[in-house]
Amino acid sequence: MGRRSVVRKPVTLGAATPSTAAPGTGTSPAPKAKNKRRGGTGKKSSGGGGGGEGDVTGGEHAQLIAQYHALNKYRESLDHDPTLTPADRAAKRRKLDRQLAELGGLEAYQQASLVGETAPEHKFNAGKWVVSELRAARAAESEKNSGAAEGKLRLLDVGAIKNQYLDHGAWLDVTAIDLNPQHPSVIKADFFEFSRECVVAATMRRIRFAYQRICGGWVVRPIRCREPFDVAVLSLVINFVGDPRRKGEMLVRCQALVRDGGTLFIVLPLACVNNSRYMKHSRFVKMLKSLGFELTKSKTSAKLCFFVFRKLSAEERAQVREADARQDETMTKPKTRRESKREVTKKRRKMNDRRKREETTKRPKRKPATQQTVARR
């Protein structure tokens, strides 16, 4: 009987799979997007155009968000890969852009984020959490000062998509920005450009009862913001940035956008601080402390991590620097002769113990006694 022949099917790699890069390029393979095209969303839109709120349904929003984050992170990492030539970098970037477009682009990502906020099984709304914290702090401040807090709080909401603070215009003056706004009260702006030029639009002022309407549209009057904000909210924004350098730059920009004594709200996926190789909860708090922010409250849920920071004043920051300097001096203080002698003896004991353990492990095992050896004895 002859040997049975086995026919193996050839393995075909899709054009959209970036894992076919040559070895030694130094770039990690990009995550593969699904080939099945759904218009970038979960359901086919009946209106013929993308961007409907019902496009993403069920549990598909989490998968879409994860794929978009992975592709965006890999795309931004191409700029810092020295092994790629400009032509290869441009080709990879075009390929990733096509994959992002197949997912639906930023529009589909935002719709998936909105589904994650409004779905009853998630029950997460950053606006409600921020409002509850601000109301509690405002009540404590009014009780401390034995009077009602005066004036509105100027709030900056980064990555707002939709303005979640429209019902709180009586005590909040909100400036909401986003790359692709889904509401007329949200300014279309990039955070880095916004913080660099410090140019904002009077968003909440045009939503007051005294606003003006021309041809049924919103009147926007850009103004130059010379004063920092009382509150800044970065809800699931830092993790959207793929480049770690730009993530740090975003935190540095918040230092200039928040006034002394102001509040900074940050929401991150729990995996960013609990399942990361280079970041953990204590390190993230130390990073913000180096920028002059003090952690006042933090909590975690099943998938998210919440931080509330207060920006220290100039005097408080000076006191923190002095305390850190004193701590460094005590750590680097020259040791006395007795202390150094004790350390030497401890080291010698450890070396002797280690040597004894090595000798015991290197000794040959004793052979069991046989009948001949017993007879000789």
VEXGU-601591 format. One record per residue: residue number from 1; residue in three letters; x, y, z of N, C-alpha, C in turn. Coordinates in pm, whole numbers, padded with zeros to 5 digits. Example, Ala and Ser with C-alpha at 12.3 -4.5 7.8 and 13.67 -1.06 7.14 Angstrom:
1_ALA_01319_-00569_00780_01230_-00450_00780_01320_-00330_00780
2_SER_01285_-00225_00708_01367_-00106_00714_01290_00003_00787
This chain:
1_MET_00085_-00119_00000_00000_00000_00000_00088_00123_00000
2_GLY_00066_00211_-00095_00152_00327_-00109_00128_00430_00001
3_ARG_00223_00519_00013_00213_00625_00112_00105_00723_00070
4_ARG_00027_00761_00166_-00084_00852_00137_-00031_00994_00122
5_SER_-00067_01056_00011_-00020_01192_-00014_-00114_01292_00051
6_VAL_-00056_01394_00108_-00132_01499_00175_-00115_01627_00095
7_VAL_-00224_01684_00056_-00222_01808_-00021_-00248_01923_00074
8_ARG_-00156_02011_00084_-00170_02127_00173_-00215_02247_00093
9_LYS_-00308_02321_00151_-00356_02441_00086_-00257_02554_00103
10_PRO_-00232_02630_00001_-00138_02743_00016_-00198_02850_00105
11_VAL_-00112_02907_00187_-00155_03012_00278_-00145_03145_00206
12_THR_-00255_03214_00196_-00259_03343_00127_-00273_03452_00230
13_LEU_-00193_03551_00218_-00198_03666_00308_-00266_03779_00237
14_GLY_-00360_03841_00306_-00433_03952_00246_-00345_04072_00231
15_ALA_-00387_04159_00141_-00309_04281_00117_-00315_04376_00233
16_ALA_-00420_04361_00316_-00437_04453_00428_-00368_04404_00553
17_THR_-00292_04292_00544_-00226_04240_00661_-00084_04291_00666
18_PRO_-00050_04380_00762_00084_04435_00766_00185_04346_00832
19_SER_00148_04223_00871_00242_04135_00936_00338_04070_00838
20_THR_00325_04100_00708_00414_04041_00609_00541_04122_00591
21_ALA_00566_04214_00682_00687_04295_00671_00809_04207_00689
22_ALA_00918_04250_00630_01041_04172_00636_01093_04171_00777
23_PRO_01156_04061_00821_01209_04056_00957_01321_04156_00974
24_GLY_01329_04205_01098_01434_04301_01129_01396_04443_01099
25_THR_01269_04467_01059_01230_04606_01031_01206_04685_01156
26_GLY_01185_04614_01269_01168_04685_01395_01027_04731_01420
27_THR_00936_04705_01328_00797_04747_01347_00714_04627_01384
28_SER_00626_04644_01482_00537_04538_01523_00426_04526_01422
29_PRO_00377_04404_01399_00270_04387_01300_00145_04460_01342
30_ALA_00083_04525_01247_-00039_04600_01278_-00154_04505_01297
31_PRO_-00249_04540_01382_-00365_04455_01401_-00447_04447_01274
32_LYS_-00499_04328_01248_-00573_04305_01125_-00718_04343_01143
33_ALA_-00767_04429_01058_-00907_04466_01062_-00990_04360_00992
34_LYS_-01118_04355_01024_-01206_04257_00963_-01225_04289_00816
35_ASN_-01219_04184_00731_-01238_04205_00589_-01384_04228_00555
36_LYS_-01474_04177_00640_-01616_04193_00613_-01654_04338_00637
37_ARG_-01695_04402_00533_-01724_04544_00541_-01869_04565_00580
38_ARG_-01887_04648_00682_-02021_04679_00728_-02044_04829_00728
39_GLY_-01980_04897_00641_-01997_05042_00638_-01932_05110_00755
40_GLY_-01838_05038_00822_-01770_05095_00936_-01851_05087_01063
41_THR_-01969_05027_01061_-02052_05020_01179_-02117_04884_01188
42_GLY_-02196_04866_01290_-02257_04737_01315_-02371_04705_01221
43_LYS_-02461_04801_01196_-02576_04780_01109_-02564_04866_00985
44_LYS_-02632_04821_00885_-02635_04900_00763_-02732_05014_00781
45_SER_-02688_05134_00753_-02772_05250_00773_-02878_05256_00666
46_SER_-03002_05286_00709_-03111_05292_00614_-03119_05425_00544
47_GLY_-03049_05525_00596_-03055_05658_00537_-02962_05676_00421
48_GLY_-02879_05580_00391_-02788_05591_00279_-02660_05661_00313
49_GLY_-02651_05732_00425_-02530_05801_00464_-02479_05746_00594
50_GLY_-02349_05760_00619_-02291_05711_00742_-02308_05809_00854
51_GLY_-02277_05761_00974_-02277_05850_01089_-02404_05848_01168
52_GLY_-02499_05760_01138_-02621_05754_01216_-02595_05695_01352
53_GLU_-02678_05733_01448_-02655_05686_01582_-02689_05540_01597
54_GLY_-02774_05487_01510_-02811_05347_01520_-02721_05255_01441
55_ASP_-02610_05306_01391_-02521_05223_01309_-02451_05118_01393
56_VAL_-02414_05150_01514_-02339_05059_01599_-02433_05008_01707
57_THR_-02451_04879_01714_-02543_04823_01811_-02478_04704_01879
58_GLY_-02542_04660_01987_-02497_04540_02056_-02358_04556_02114
59_GLY_-02282_04444_02111_-02147_04447_02164_-02043_04480_02061
60_GLU_-02084_04520_01941_-01988_04550_01835_-01912_04678_01861
61_HIS_-01968_04768_01944_-01902_04897_01965_-01767_04878_02034
62_ALA_-01758_04783_02129_-01631_04760_02199_-01526_04705_02104
63_GLN_-01566_04615_02015_-01472_04559_01918_-01425_04665_01819
64_LEU_-01516_04749_01776_-01479_04855_01682_-01383_04954_01746
65_ILE_-01410_04990_01871_-01322_05084_01942_-01183_05024_01959
66_ALA_-01177_04896_01995_-01046_04831_02015_-00967_04825_01885
67_GLN_-01034_04791_01774_-00965_04786_01645_-00917_04924_01603
68_TYR_-01000_05024_01625_-00961_05160_01586_-00840_05206_01668
69_HIS_-00841_05180_01797_-00728_05219_01882_-00600_05149_01839
70_ALA_-00609_05020_01809_-00490_04944_01771_-00432_04995_01640
71_LEU_-00517_05018_01540_-00469_05068_01412_-00412_05208_01424
72_ASN_-00478_05293_01502_-00431_05430_01518_-00297_05434_01592
73_LYS_-00282_05348_01691_-00156_05342_01766_-00042_05296_01675
74_TYR_-00067_05195_01593_00036_05147_01503_00070_05253_01398
75_ARG_-00028_05328_01354_-00005_05432_01254_00086_05542_01309
76_GLU_00062_05583_01433_00145_05688_01491_00284_05639_01527
77_SER_00299_05508_01550_00432_05456_01582_00524_05453_01461
78_LEU_00469_05465_01341_00553_05462_01220_00646_05582_01213
79_ASP_00605_05695_01269_00687_05815_01261_00816_05803_01341
80_HIS_00820_05712_01438_00937_05698_01525_01013_05569_01499
81_ASP_00992_05509_01384_01064_05387_01348_01180_05423_01256
82_PRO_01305_05417_01305_01418_05459_01222_01453_05361_01111
83_THR_01400_05240_01116_01435_05141_01015_01354_05156_00887
84_LEU_01251_05238_00888_01166_05255_00770_01216_05370_00684
85_THR_01213_05349_00556_01242_05458_00462_01117_05544_00445
86_PRO_01132_05666_00397_01012_05750_00377_00908_05686_00286
87_ALA_00954_05613_00183_00858_05548_00093_00782_05436_00165
88_ASP_00856_05354_00242_00789_05246_00316_00694_05302_00420
89_ARG_00737_05410_00486_00651_05470_00588_00521_05523_00526
90_ALA_00533_05587_00410_00414_05639_00343_00323_05526_00296
91_ALA_00383_05417_00246_00301_05304_00200_00226_05239_00316
92_LYS_00295_05220_00427_00229_05161_00544_00119_05253_00596
93_ARG_00145_05384_00592_00044_05478_00641_-00080_05475_00552
94_ARG_-00060_05466_00421_-00176_05457_00331_-00255_05329_00354
95_LYS_-00184_05220_00380_-00252_05094_00404_-00335_05101_00533
96_LEU_-00279_05160_00636_-00352_05174_00762_-00469_05270_00748
97_ASP_-00452_05374_00666_-00564_05466_00642_-00680_05394_00574
98_ARG_-00648_05303_00483_-00754_05227_00418_-00826_05137_00519
99_GLN_-00750_05077_00609_-00813_04992_00710_-00900_05073_00804
100_LEU_-00853_05192_00842_-00936_05278_00927_-01062_05322_00854
101_ALA_-01048_05348_00724_-01166_05387_00646_-01265_05272_00635
102_GLU_-01215_05149_00626_-01305_05034_00620_-01382_05017_00751
103_LEU_-01320_05054_00862_-01392_05050_00989_-01498_05158_01000
104_GLY_-01488_05260_00918_-01583_05371_00924_-01520_05502_00962
105_GLY_-01390_05502_00993_-01322_05625_01026_-01360_05679_01162
106_LEU_-01328_05806_01183_-01355_05870_01311_-01504_05879_01340
107_GLU_-01584_05890_01236_-01729_05899_01254_-01783_05772_01322
108_ALA_-01742_05657_01273_-01788_05530_01332_-01734_05513_01472
109_TYR_-01610_05557_01495_-01553_05547_01629_-01633_05630_01728
110_GLN_-01673_05750_01689_-01751_05835_01778_-01889_05775_01805
111_GLN_-01952_05721_01702_-02082_05659_01723_-02071_05539_01817
112_ALA_-01963_05463_01805_-01942_05351_01897_-01920_05401_02039
113_SER_-01849_05513_02054_-01829_05570_02187_-01960_05617_02247
114_LEU_-02046_05676_02164_-02177_05720_02213_-02262_05601_02256
115_VAL_-02255_05491_02181_-02329_05371_02221_-02277_05319_02354
116_GLY_-02145_05325_02374_-02089_05281_02501_-02134_05365_02618
117_GLU_-02163_05494_02593_-02208_05581_02701_-02356_05562_02731
118_THR_-02436_05539_02627_-02581_05534_02644_-02636_05394_02665
119_ALA_-02555_05291_02640_-02606_05155_02656_-02639_05127_02802
120_PRO_-02753_05064_02831_-02791_05040_02971_-02699_04943_03042
121_GLU_-02632_04854_02966_-02545_04759_03034_-02414_04822_03079
122_HIS_-02380_04940_03026_-02255_05006_03066_-02280_05111_03173
123_LYS_-02382_05192_03156_-02422_05291_03257_-02306_05383_03292
124_PHE_-02233_05428_03192_-02124_05523_03216_-02151_05651_03140
125_ASN_-02146_05761_03211_-02160_05892_03151_-02065_05984_03224
126_ALA_-01963_06029_03153_-01862_06113_03217_-01922_06243_03267
127_GLY_-02020_06297_03194_-02082_06423_03235_-02150_06412_03369
128_LYS_-02222_06303_03393_-02291_06287_03522_-02191_06276_03636
129_TRP_-02082_06202_03613_-01981_06188_03718_-01915_06321_03749
130_VAL_-01879_06397_03646_-01815_06527_03667_-01909_06623_03738
131_VAL_-02035_06626_03698_-02132_06717_03760_-02152_06682_03907
132_SER_-02161_06553_03939_-02178_06514_04079_-02058_06554_04164
133_GLU_-01937_06536_04110_-01817_06574_04185_-01809_06725_04203
134_LEU_-01841_06800_04099_-01835_06946_04109_-01940_06999_04204
135_ARG_-02058_06941_04205_-02161_06985_04297_-02121_06959_04442
136_ALA_-02062_06843_04467_-02017_06812_04602_-01908_06909_04647
137_ALA_-01812_06937_04558_-01705_07031_04592_-01760_07172_04610
138_ARG_-01857_07210_04529_-01916_07344_04539_-01995_07359_04669
139_ALA_-02067_07253_04708_-02141_07257_04834_-02046_07266_04953
140_ALA_-01936_07191_04948_-01838_07198_05057_-01774_07336_05065
141_GLU_-01747_07396_04950_-01687_07530_04949_-01784_07634_05003
142_SER_-01912_07625_04965_-02009_07722_05016_-02031_07705_05165
143_GLU_-02028_07581_05213_-02042_07558_05357_-01921_07610_05434
144_LYS_-01804_07596_05373_-01683_07645_05438_-01681_07796_05446
145_ASN_-01727_07861_05339_-01730_08007_05335_-01859_08065_05390
146_SER_-01948_07978_05442_-02077_08020_05500_-02155_08108_05403
147_GLY_-02163_08064_05280_-02238_08138_05179_-02238_08063_05048
148_ALA_-02329_08100_04959_-02339_08034_04830_-02221_08072_04741
149_ALA_-02172_07975_04665_-02061_08002_04574_-02110_08090_04459
150_GLU_-02032_08190_04429_-02072_08286_04326_-01997_08258_04196
151_GLY_-02063_08297_04087_-02000_08286_03956_-02009_08146_03897
152_LYS_-01990_08142_03767_-01992_08015_03695_-01852_07954_03689
153_LEU_-01850_07824_03680_-01724_07753_03661_-01697_07739_03512
154_ARG_-01578_07778_03471_-01540_07767_03331_-01479_07628_03311
155_LEU_-01546_07548_03228_-01511_07407_03210_-01469_07383_03066
156_LEU_-01360_07309_03050_-01311_07266_02919_-01332_07117_02906
157_ASP_-01411_07076_02809_-01439_06935_02783_-01369_06895_02653
158_VAL_-01268_06811_02664_-01188_06768_02549_-01244_06636_02497
159_GLY_-01262_06628_02366_-01320_06507_02308_-01466_06491_02344
160_ALA_-01541_06601_02333_-01677_06602_02385_-01774_06524_02298
161_ILE_-01754_06520_02167_-01846_06462_02068_-01980_06534_02074
162_LYS_-02053_06511_02183_-02177_06584_02210_-02163_06654_02344
163_ASN_-02221_06773_02355_-02211_06850_02478_-02300_06786_02585
164_GLN_-02237_06735_02690_-02311_06668_02797_-02353_06763_02909
165_TYR_-02320_06890_02896_-02346_06984_03005_-02446_07092_02965
166_LEU_-02531_07065_02867_-02626_07166_02821_-02728_07201_02928
167_ASP_-02763_07106_03013_-02863_07131_03116_-02807_07200_03239
168_HIS_-02678_07231_03239_-02615_07291_03356_-02554_07427_03323
169_GLY_-02616_07496_03228_-02565_07627_03188_-02581_07733_03293
170_ALA_-02663_07708_03396_-02684_07809_03500_-02560_07828_03586
171_TRP_-02477_07726_03598_-02359_07739_03684_-02231_07687_03617
172_LEU_-02241_07645_03491_-02124_07599_03416_-02114_07674_03284
173_ASP_-01997_07730_03258_-01967_07794_03130_-01872_07700_03056
174_VAL_-01927_07622_02964_-01856_07508_02906_-01799_07545_02770
175_THR_-01675_07504_02748_-01611_07508_02617_-01582_07364_02578
176_ALA_-01655_07312_02482_-01642_07173_02439_-01574_07169_02303
177_ILE_-01471_07086_02289_-01398_07074_02163_-01392_06928_02124
178_ASP_-01383_06904_01993_-01373_06768_01941_-01321_06775_01798
179_LEU_-01258_06666_01754_-01209_06660_01617_-01322_06652_01516
180_ASN_-01431_06588_01555_-01546_06572_01466_-01673_06592_01548
181_PRO_-01715_06717_01569_-01829_06743_01659_-01958_06682_01605
182_GLN_-02043_06640_01698_-02175_06588_01667_-02285_06678_01720
183_HIS_-02250_06800_01761_-02348_06895_01813_-02300_07035_01777
184_PRO_-02391_07126_01745_-02347_07261_01707_-02279_07339_01819
185_SER_-02297_07299_01943_-02232_07371_02053_-02089_07326_02076
186_VAL_-02043_07224_02004_-01906_07173_02019_-01819_07232_01910
187_ILE_-01704_07285_01950_-01611_07348_01857_-01525_07240_01791
188_LYS_-01510_07248_01661_-01422_07157_01589_-01279_07207_01602
189_ALA_-01200_07138_01682_-01063_07183_01708_-00981_07065_01757
190_ASP_-00854_07069_01725_-00757_06973_01778_-00705_07026_01911
191_PHE_-00692_06936_02008_-00651_06980_02142_-00514_07046_02140
192_PHE_-00421_06993_02063_-00286_07048_02063_-00285_07187_01998
193_GLU_-00359_07203_01890_-00369_07335_01829_-00443_07431_01921
194_PHE_-00546_07382_01985_-00626_07465_02075_-00542_07515_02191
195_SER_-00466_07427_02253_-00385_07467_02367_-00267_07553_02325
196_ARG_-00218_07532_02203_-00103_07611_02158_-00144_07755_02129
197_GLU_-00249_07773_02060_-00291_07909_02025_-00379_07973_02131
198_CYS_-00438_07889_02218_-00525_07938_02325_-00636_08026_02268
199_VAL_-00696_07981_02159_-00808_08051_02099_-00931_07964_02115
200_VAL_-01036_08016_02177_-01158_07941_02200_-01276_08020_02149
201_ALA_-01389_07957_02138_-01514_08023_02099_-01608_08025_02218
202_ALA_-01692_08126_02225_-01786_08139_02336_-01901_08042_02313
203_THR_-01883_07920_02355_-01980_07815_02323_-02106_07827_02408
204_MET_-02089_07827_02539_-02208_07829_02623_-02280_07963_02617
205_ARG_-02211_08067_02580_-02277_08197_02571_-02381_08199_02460
206_ARG_-02360_08122_02355_-02457_08121_02246_-02571_08027_02274
207_ILE_-02568_07955_02386_-02677_07865_02420_-02769_07929_02525
208_ARG_-02731_08045_02577_-02816_08112_02674_-02948_08154_02609
209_PHE_-03038_08202_02693_-03167_08247_02642_-03153_08372_02557
210_ALA_-03045_08446_02575_-03026_08570_02500_-02944_08549_02374
211_TYR_-02933_08424_02328_-02853_08400_02208_-02926_08453_02085
212_GLN_-02851_08472_01982_-02905_08523_01857_-02905_08411_01753
213_ARG_-03006_08413_01671_-03016_08318_01562_-03023_08394_01430
214_ILE_-02938_08352_01338_-02939_08411_01205_-02958_08298_01105
215_CYS_-03069_08302_01033_-03103_08199_00934_-03109_08061_00999
216_GLY_-03151_08056_01124_-03165_07928_01192_-03034_07864_01232
217_GLY_-02924_07935_01222_-02795_07879_01257_-02742_07939_01386
218_TRP_-02628_07888_01429_-02566_07934_01552_-02466_08044_01520
219_VAL_-02463_08145_01605_-02369_08255_01588_-02246_08225_01672
220_VAL_-02131_08220_01609_-02006_08189_01678_-01916_08312_01673
221_ARG_-01874_08357_01789_-01783_08471_01796_-01653_08425_01863
222_PRO_-01550_08396_01786_-01423_08353_01846_-01363_08463_01934
223_ILE_-01313_08424_02048_-01248_08517_02139_-01114_08456_02180
224_ARG_-01029_08538_02232_-00899_08492_02280_-00907_08470_02430
225_CYS_-00880_08347_02470_-00891_08311_02611_-00758_08339_02680
226_ARG_-00757_08440_02764_-00635_08476_02836_-00629_08412_02974
227_GLU_-00741_08368_03028_-00746_08309_03161_-00762_08158_03150
228_PRO_-00695_08082_03235_-00711_07936_03232_-00849_07895_03284
229_PHE_-00881_07770_03265_-01012_07718_03302_-01014_07675_03448
230_ASP_-01135_07674_03504_-01152_07622_03640_-01149_07470_03642
231_VAL_-01202_07409_03537_-01214_07263_03530_-01176_07219_03389
232_ALA_-01104_07107_03380_-01073_07043_03252_-01109_06895_03263
233_VAL_-01173_06843_03159_-01219_06704_03158_-01156_06633_03039
234_LEU_-01083_06525_03067_-01024_06440_02964_-01077_06299_02986
235_SER_-01192_06271_02931_-01257_06141_02949_-01229_06053_02828
236_LEU_-01149_05948_02850_-01113_05852_02745_-01054_05924_02624
237_VAL_-00968_06021_02653_-00904_06099_02548_-00756_06065_02537
238_ILE_-00689_06051_02650_-00545_06024_02649_-00516_05890_02582
239_ASN_-00598_05791_02608_-00577_05659_02546_-00604_05660_02397
240_PHE_-00675_05762_02346_-00699_05772_02202_-00572_05808_02127
241_VAL_-00481_05881_02192_-00355_05921_02129_-00262_05800_02127
242_GLY_-00210_05767_02011_-00127_05648_01998_00017_05667_02041
243_ASP_00072_05786_02020_00212_05812_02049_00229_05844_02197
244_PRO_00313_05772_02272_00332_05802_02415_00387_05943_02439
245_ARG_00467_05995_02346_00520_06131_02363_00408_06234_02362
246_ARG_00314_06215_02271_00203_06309_02262_00107_06294_02381
247_LYS_00100_06175_02437_00021_06158_02559_00079_06242_02673
248_GLY_00211_06235_02688_00275_06318_02789_00262_06466_02760
249_GLU_00270_06501_02631_00253_06642_02594_00113_06691_02626
250_MET_00014_06604_02613_-00123_06643_02646_-00135_06675_02795
251_LEU_-00071_06595_02879_-00074_06624_03022_-00001_06753_03055
252_VAL_00108_06780_02985_00182_06905_03009_00097_07024_02968
253_ARG_00022_07012_02858_-00063_07123_02814_-00173_07152_02918
254_CYS_-00220_07048_02986_-00323_07069_03089_-00272_07155_03203
255_GLN_-00142_07153_03224_-00084_07236_03330_-00107_07383_03303
256_ALA_-00106_07423_03176_-00127_07564_03142_-00274_07599_03125
257_LEU_-00357_07499_03097_-00499_07527_03073_-00581_07534_03200
258_VAL_-00532_07476_03310_-00607_07474_03436_-00545_07576_03530
259_ARG_-00629_07655_03594_-00582_07758_03687_-00535_07693_03817
260_ASP_-00462_07770_03897_-00421_07724_04029_-00544_07702_04116
261_GLY_-00552_07587_04178_-00670_07551_04255_-00780_07488_04173
262_GLY_-00761_07479_04041_-00861_07418_03955_-00859_07266_03962
263_THR_-00951_07206_03890_-00971_07060_03896_-00950_06999_03758
264_LEU_-00883_06885_03757_-00859_06809_03635_-00919_06670_03651
265_PHE_-01016_06637_03565_-01079_06505_03565_-01019_06422_03451
266_ILE_-00977_06301_03483_-00919_06210_03383_-00986_06075_03398
267_VAL_-01031_06020_03286_-01087_05885_03281_-01004_05803_03184
268_LEU_-00958_05687_03229_-00876_05598_03148_-00932_05457_03154
269_PRO_-00909_05378_03050_-00941_05235_03063_-00856_05172_03173
270_LEU_-00915_05082_03247_-00844_05022_03360_-00720_04946_03314
271_ALA_-00723_04893_03194_-00606_04820_03144_-00485_04910_03124
272_CYS_-00507_05040_03108_-00394_05132_03087_-00307_05146_03210
273_VAL_-00360_05120_03329_-00282_05133_03451_-00264_05000_03524
274_ASN_-00345_04901_03492_-00335_04771_03559_-00275_04662_03473
275_ASN_-00279_04680_03342_-00231_04576_03252_-00133_04633_03150
276_SER_-00052_04728_03195_00045_04792_03107_00186_04759_03153
277_ARG_00275_04747_03056_00414_04713_03088_00489_04832_03146
278_TYR_00453_04952_03104_00531_05069_03142_00455_05166_03233
279_MET_00330_05141_03261_00251_05236_03340_00172_05162_03446
280_LYS_00161_05224_03563_00077_05174_03670_00016_05293_03744
281_HIS_-00070_05263_03838_-00146_05369_03905_-00053_05467_03976
282_SER_00041_05417_04054_00129_05505_04130_00219_05589_04039
283_ARG_00265_05532_03930_00350_05608_03838_00272_05719_03770
284_PHE_00147_05691_03734_00065_05795_03671_00041_05910_03768
285_VAL_00016_05878_03893_-00004_05984_03993_00124_06065_04013
286_LYS_00240_06000_04011_00367_06071_04024_00391_06164_03906
287_MET_00352_06121_03787_00367_06206_03669_00286_06334_03685
288_LEU_00161_06320_03729_00078_06439_03748_00129_06524_03864
289_LYS_00188_06460_03965_00245_06536_04076_00362_06621_04031
290_SER_00442_06569_03939_00554_06647_03887_00508_06767_03807
291_LEU_00382_06764_03758_00326_06877_03684_00250_06973_03774
292_GLY_00247_06945_03903_00182_07036_03996_00038_07000_04029
293_PHE_-00002_06874_04006_-00137_06829_04036_-00133_06731_04153
294_GLU_-00230_06748_04242_-00242_06662_04359_-00366_06574_04346
295_LEU_-00350_06446_04369_-00462_06353_04359_-00553_06372_04480
296_THR_-00679_06403_04455_-00777_06419_04562_-00872_06302_04573
297_LYS_-00897_06233_04462_-00990_06121_04466_-00964_06033_04345
298_SER_-00979_05903_04366_-00967_05808_04255_-01051_05685_04287
299_LYS_-01103_05625_04183_-01181_05503_04198_-01171_05423_04069
300_THR_-01210_05299_04077_-01207_05211_03961_-01341_05139_03949
301_SER_-01377_05110_03826_-01495_05028_03798_-01447_04900_03731
302_ALA_-01538_04830_03668_-01500_04703_03606_-01401_04723_03491
303_LYS_-01412_04837_03419_-01327_04859_03302_-01263_04997_03298
304_LEU_-01293_05085_03392_-01245_05222_03386_-01178_05261_03516
305_CYS_-01095_05364_03505_-01025_05421_03620_-01050_05572_03619
306_PHE_-01092_05627_03734_-01131_05766_03745_-01032_05839_03836
307_PHE_-00988_05957_03792_-00895_06039_03869_-00951_06180_03881
308_VAL_-00935_06238_04000_-00968_06379_04024_-00843_06444_04082
309_PHE_-00786_06539_04009_-00665_06609_04051_-00697_06756_04078
310_ARG_-00626_06811_04173_-00634_06955_04201_-00499_07017_04173
311_LYS_-00502_07126_04097_-00377_07193_04065_-00332_07277_04184
312_LEU_-00210_07254_04227_-00156_07326_04342_-00119_07468_04303
313_SER_-00121_07555_04402_-00078_07692_04379_00074_07698_04371
314_ALA_00126_07815_04339_00272_07830_04326_00341_07804_04460
315_GLU_00281_07851_04569_00340_07828_04701_00338_07679_04736
316_GLU_00226_07614_04708_00216_07471_04738_00314_07390_04654
317_ARG_00331_07428_04529_00428_07356_04445_00569_07376_04497
318_ALA_00601_07495_04547_00733_07520_04605_00753_07435_04730
319_GLN_00649_07422_04811_00660_07339_04931_00680_07193_04896
320_VAL_00612_07147_04793_00629_07008_04750_00771_06984_04699
321_ARG_00825_07079_04624_00962_07065_04576_01062_07063_04691
322_GLU_01039_07147_04791_01129_07146_04908_01121_07014_04983
323_ALA_01000_06962_04999_00985_06834_05069_01053_06722_04991
324_ASP_01040_06722_04860_01107_06621_04779_01258_06635_04786
325_ALA_01305_06759_04789_01450_06781_04800_01503_06730_04933
326_ARG_01428_06756_05042_01471_06706_05172_01472_06554_05175
327_GLN_01373_06494_05112_01369_06348_05108_01487_06293_05028
328_ASP_01523_06360_04920_01638_06316_04842_01767_06331_04922
329_GLU_01776_06437_05001_01896_06457_05083_01911_06347_05187
330_THR_01799_06310_05249_01807_06202_05349_01842_06069_05285
331_MET_01798_06049_05162_01830_05923_05094_01975_05919_05049
332_THR_02030_06034_05012_02169_06040_04965_02265_06090_05073
333_LYS_02221_06094_05196_02305_06143_05305_02421_06046_05329
334_PRO_02546_06096_05345_02659_06005_05369_02643_05931_05502
335_LYS_02673_05803_05499_02653_05719_05617_02773_05729_05711
336_THR_02744_05707_05838_02850_05710_05937_02935_05583_05928
337_ARG_03044_05583_06006_03135_05468_06003_03067_05343_06058
338_ARG_02985_05362_06162_02917_05247_06220_02815_05188_06123
339_GLU_02740_05275_06055_02640_05227_05959_02706_05153_05842
340_SER_02816_05208_05793_02884_05141_05683_02943_05007_05727
341_LYS_02992_05001_05853_03047_04875_05904_02937_04769_05916
342_ARG_02818_04811_05960_02707_04717_05969_02670_04663_05831
343_GLU_02669_04749_05734_02636_04703_05599_02739_04603_05547
344_VAL_02867_04629_05578_02972_04537_05534_02954_04400_05598
345_THR_02923_04398_05726_02902_04269_05794_02780_04196_05737
346_LYS_02674_04271_05706_02555_04208_05646_02588_04147_05510
347_LYS_02665_04220_05431_02703_04168_05300_02788_04043_05314
348_ARG_02881_04043_05411_02966_03926_05431_02884_03805_05473
349_ARG_02787_03827_05562_02701_03717_05604_02622_03660_05486
350_LYS_02571_03749_05404_02495_03703_05288_02584_03624_05193
351_MET_02707_03671_05173_02799_03599_05085_02834_03462_05142
352_ASN_02857_03455_05274_02890_03326_05335_02772_03229_05326
353_ASP_02651_03281_05351_02533_03194_05340_02514_03144_05197
354_ARG_02537_03231_05101_02524_03189_04962_02629_03085_04926
355_ARG_02751_03104_04978_02859_03009_04949_02828_02872_05009
356_LYS_02770_02872_05131_02735_02744_05193_02625_02673_05114
357_ARG_02527_02750_05068_02421_02688_04989_02474_02629_04859
358_GLU_02568_02701_04796_02626_02649_04672_02707_02523_04697
359_GLU_02780_02518_04809_02860_02399_04839_02771_02278_04866
360_THR_02661_02302_04936_02571_02189_04964_02505_02138_04837
361_THR_02476_02226_04746_02414_02182_04620_02514_02113_04529
362_LYS_02644_02150_04538_02745_02090_04452_02795_01956_04504
363_ARG_02771_01922_04630_02818_01795_04684_02750_01678_04613
364_PRO_02828_01576_04576_02765_01458_04511_02678_01383_04610
365_LYS_02570_01333_04559_02478_01259_04645_02541_01126_04685
366_ARG_02514_01088_04808_02568_00963_04861_02495_00844_04800
367_LYS_02573_00747_04747_02513_00630_04685_02455_00538_04792
368_PRO_02345_00477_04762_02286_00383_04860_02375_00261_04880
369_ALA_02379_00214_05000_02465_00099_05034_02412_-00029_04971
370_THR_02505_-00105_04909_02467_-00233_04848_02506_-00347_04942
371_GLN_02478_-00470_04900_02511_-00585_04985_02661_-00605_04996
372_GLN_02734_-00576_04885_02879_-00595_04888_02944_-00497_04984
373_THR_02901_-00372_04979_02960_-00274_05068_02927_-00305_05212
374_VAL_02808_-00358_05238_02771_-00394_05375_02855_-00511_05424
375_ALA_02883_-00607_05334_02965_-00723_05373_03108_-00681_05402
376_ARG_03160_-00587_05324_03295_-00539_05349_03304_-00471_05484
377_ARG_03200_-00395_05518_03202_-00328_05648_03199_-00430_05761
